[in-house]
Amino acid sequence: MQKTWLVAALSAVVGATFLAPGLAPGAMAQEKKLTLLTWNLPIYEEKFRGWIADFKELHPDFEVEWLDKKGTEWATFYQTQLIAGTAPDIIDVQGMLWAEYAAADGLVDLTPYLDKEPDVRDRFNKEGMTLWQYDGRQYMLPYYFSKSLMIYNKNLFEAAGLDGPPDSLEAILEDGRKIAATDEGRSGFITLNFDWLYWPLFAMNGVELLNEDMTEAAFNTPEMLDTLTKLAEATSAGVVNNIAWTGRWVEPNNAFATGDIGMYQAHGAALFWIAGNAEWVNQDTLGVAAWPGGWGVPNAHGLGISASTKYPDEAFDFLKIATSDKWQTVMADTFTILTLNEKVDEALIAGLDDPLKAETLRLSLANMDKATGNWVTPKDAAIKEAFWPEIQAALLGQKSPQEAIDAAESKVNRALRRR
Amino acid sequence: MATEALSARDAARPRRRLFRRQRHREAAFVWCLLLPALAIFLLYRLIPLGWNFLLSFQFWEPTKPAEFAGLYHYEEMFVYDDVFWQALGNTFVYMAMAPISIVAALVLALLVDSRIRGRGVYRTIIFLSYPLMAVAVGVIWRWLYDGKVGLFNYILRSAGLIDAPIAFLETFATAMPAVIVAAIWQIVGFFMIILLTGLQSIPQHLYEAASIDGASRFRQFWRITLPLLRPSLFLCFVIGIIASFTSFDLIYVMTNGGPGHATELLITYIYKVAFTLTQFDYAGALTVVMFLLFLGVALLGNLLAGGEAGKVDITE
């Protein structure tokens, strides 16, 4: 009898354990707390603790919890928390993911806060701020920023008898051919392909992805066909390295770091990664230039506030601390990265004693009006998913370019029409 | 006499009441033991399944109230979404992993069951791949297939069979077979152990009798080994089918469904739709279809097993 009830009680406890997570938030609801979710920056922990310490000086009654997730896990984590009603209050988001949340009323509109405190708005690069505006409202503040550029291997340029970086797609492919011909295993060109980073190849030839009001695909044009055909032929001939269309981040960086590829379309972060991993890299062997026509894809992180927060005012205070001159100087110096805080960026570039790095950052801030691949639409991920696999198939010779463009057009339009 | 009968009834009454109470107590005891498992099953299986089903008929976003969608998502899936059809086709192709693994495992099991030196070592080596995490298997095989530093390309180039490296995982034609090979490598050791156990439970005297009757080794294998291995083979088949439906991690690590959607399985596609495209409602509809397919395959398997797969014999 006693044994039976002992087992029964234990079982009930075990059973109740599974229900406990649902009961816990209610019990802890009294605590004044903000949660900060960052994007793959565990090595910056000490500085995040600094943000939190500064915030607690301002709001001693608050606790701040810091969470960090890898890029591949970030969206999954945030979305599940959003559904559970426990979304982190302050978020660091990469790319256009924020637009999806903004369109679904998931983010706090920061415009009234910035109107009230114009000095906060004035910290930032004006064109840079537009990267996080949707429907005329500001949803995020800039955290860090880079833009795609032309990185080139001067050794291979010299071996191929080339003077400097090319200025058109035809010249890129022609120079690439010459470089590939210099030795077996060499190729002329490679690009990053995630988050629309390949788009300057099309933008420079007058291809538009969507119509002006972003309701329909606009890329089924002779220019698109011509560009895609040229790129597919160059890939098949080995002028463009296959990894351009199949790798993500590490693979193309590694490929270029071997020193066997002439040109790389990538942003500053890739260049610094290569410089840190390839012994042959220095200012005499590696060059950086603006992409022909000044086109470039921004790769930016912004800081925003989840609409579900109970403390939007305090969360905005937190954003002010995080994007302050003090902390953005630390960010810029730690990673040699732009923050779009104008004062901080100017000081960073002026203080760099490495001309290659300084030039990379200067070029990243230039031609902000030619930023491309950053369509502010909540359908960005769906469009990307509809467009890229078809174009990739053509680039890798699996489909004819026209067939791929037609299929991509139909899929993109379907994605745009879907609820 | 009558008094004796009465007292016997009186004596029996409390015993019967006690028996009844004991049965109740036993039932309560059994239910208490079942409670944790039932709680898990309810919370993590039945409720999510029901929720998925509801979700598939709604327009739903994390921050907005749901709206009735009718069959919108199913129409999208069956009429417009060719990635769904491709992922479904790929899932069936990937299922080919099960029979191939079973044949390979049977060959290995027969080899390590024969009287060869060091068979224990061989068994261990073959089984070693199974306890590895799928993510580790994916990473190992990505390196093996790598164009620059991969073992396969090195061997093929050293043997003079190819001039340029083969991008196994980046080429549409080779990506799926390459992933299937990795999946087979991982599971073959486990199947081998199951089949080996089956082989060792076959009575030796059957082979002796067959030998006396003049049956060849092949005939013995065909007439004795295979029929008696049927339950083990069926078990392997079911496990293989389940693995092919749920093989998310290996694909995610090795190809993430690419190039294009060449290695996209239903399970990886559902993940992308939910967590990359934030279309939980559509992912719900895809999940319902996958569940029904899974159910169909399980029922078919049960039918092939004589309709009693999973039956527990509780008679003593």
Contacts between the chains, C-beta under 8 A, distances in Angstrom:
chain1	res1	chain2	res2	distance
A	1	B	25	7.5
A	4	B	25	5.9
A	4	B	28	7.5
A	4	B	29	4.9
A	7	B	29	6.6
A	7	B	32	6.2
A	7	B	33	6.8
A	8	B	28	6.7
A	8	B	29	6.6
A	8	B	32	3.9
A	11	B	32	4.2
A	11	B	33	6.0
A	11	B	35	4.8
A	11	B	36	5.9
A	12	B	32	6.8
A	12	B	35	6.7
A	14	B	35	7.4
A	14	B	36	4.3
A	14	B	39	8.0
A	15	B	35	4.5
A	15	B	36	5.2
A	15	B	39	4.5
A	18	B	36	7.4
A	18	B	39	4.8
A	18	B	40	6.3
A	18	B	43	5.6
A	19	B	39	7.4
A	19	B	43	7.8
A	75	B	275	5.9
A	75	B	276	7.0
A	75	B	278	7.8
A	76	B	275	4.4
A	79	B	62	6.3
A	79	B	275	6.3
A	79	B	278	6.2
A	82	B	62	4.4
A	82	B	63	6.9
A	83	B	62	4.8
A	83	B	280	7.6
A	100	B	278	5.8
A	101	B	63	7.7
A	104	B	61	5.1
A	104	B	62	6.9
A	104	B	63	4.6
A	104	B	64	6.3
A	105	B	63	5.4
A	105	B	64	7.1
A	106	B	62	7.0
A	106	B	63	4.5
A	242	B	167	5.6
A	242	B	170	6.0
A	243	B	170	7.5
A	245	B	170	8.0
A	245	B	259	7.6
A	246	B	167	6.9
A	246	B	169	7.8
A	246	B	170	3.7
A	246	B	258	7.0
A	246	B	259	5.6
A	258	B	148	7.5
A	307	B	63	6.9
A	308	B	63	7.9
A	381	B	276	5.7
A	381	B	277	5.2
A	381	B	278	7.1
A	382	B	277	5.2
A	382	B	279	7.7
A	385	B	272	7.1
A	385	B	276	6.8
A	385	B	277	6.1
A	389	B	83	7.8
A	389	B	258	7.5
A	389	B	260	4.2
A	389	B	261	5.5
A	390	B	260	7.6
A	392	B	258	7.5
A	392	B	259	6.1
A	392	B	260	5.5
A	393	B	172	7.2
A	393	B	259	7.6
A	393	B	260	4.7
A	396	B	170	7.6
A	396	B	171	7.4
A	396	B	172	6.7
A	396	B	259	6.1
A	396	B	260	8.0
A	398	B	172	4.7
A	398	B	259	7.8
A	398	B	260	6.7
A	414	B	80	5.6
A	418	B	76	7.0
A	419	B	59	5.6
A	419	B	69	7.8
A	419	B	72	7.3
